[in-house]
Every structure is written in C-alpha cells, then in structure tokens.
C-alpha cells in the first residue's frame, strides 16, 4: 500500500441491506458456481441467477412474499448438489 494512504483512523460504514434479503455464507461446488458465472458473462449477476434458480425449484418464482425456510433451502441444495 502506498504511504500517502492512511486508513488507520477509518471507520466502517453501515452495511447496505435490501428488504427481504439476508446476507449468508454458503459453500457451493466449484463446478456449480462456475456454471452460474458462465451464464452471466454477457452481463448480470450470478448470485441473482442462483437465487432465481432456487426459487423456481421450490415453487417460489413470482411469489416474492413467501418466506424461504432454512429447512427448505437445505433440502433444495442437497437435491441440486446430488444431481450435479
């Protein structure tokens, strides 16, 4: 890092959140992640594509107000990873 940049007194800003969204950490197979990234090379967001695929798989496509339970998410991920 260059000497003229001094972040020693810097403060972290507020996290930007979106209503109805939750930040998580998830581990996916490299091949699965590569496939989703390849789908959006022309532009777009692979995370949105993964979210849309999960919603479509569990029947939530177009139903934004229906909550996704942790149990259902785990079930979907197990099915998808087993099929991959």
N, C-alpha and C positions, 0 to 999 in steps of 0.2 A: 504494500500500500504506500502511496506517496506521502511524504512527510507533511505536506500542507493540508491534508485532510485529517482533522482531529474529531473523532466521534466519541471521545471519552466522556463528554457531558451530554451525549444524545439520549433521547428518551423514546421509547417505543410508542408509536401511535396506536390509536384504537383499532381493533380488528374490524374490518368491514364484514358485516353479516347480511345475508339475504333472508327475508321472511320465508319460512317454510323449508329452509335448507339447514343442514347441520354439517359441520366440518368433522371428518373422521379420518383415521388412518386405516388403510386396508392393504393387504398383501395379495397381489394377483400374479398368476404365472406370467413369465416374461413373454411367452408366445401370445397369450391373450391380450396383454397390454400392447404389444407390437401390432397386432391385428387392428385394434381400435385406433391406434395412432396412424396407421396406414390409411384408414378410411377417411381421415380428415386432412390429408396432405394438401388438398386444394384450398383449405381454409375451414375453420370450425374448431370445435373444442372436443377432444376425445373424452373428457370427463362427462360432458353433456351427453355424448353418444352412449357411454356406458350406462348412465342414469336412465336414458330413454329405453335402452335395451332391457334393463332390469324392470322398468315399469311395464313395458309391453309383455314381458314374460309372465309377470304375476297379475296381469289384467288391470293395471292402473293407468294405462295410456289414456290421456284425456281426462283423467279424474284427479286433478291436482289437489283436491281437499282431503283425499283418503290417506290416512297416515300409514306409513310402512313400518311394520314391527321388526324388531331385531330378529325374532324367530323366523319370519318370512324371508328376510334378507339372507340369513344363513342358509335356509333351505334352497333358495334360488341359486346362490353362489355355489353350493355343493353340487347341484344338478349341472350347472353350466361348466364348472371345472372338471367334473367327472366326464362330461361329454367331449371336452376339448382334448 
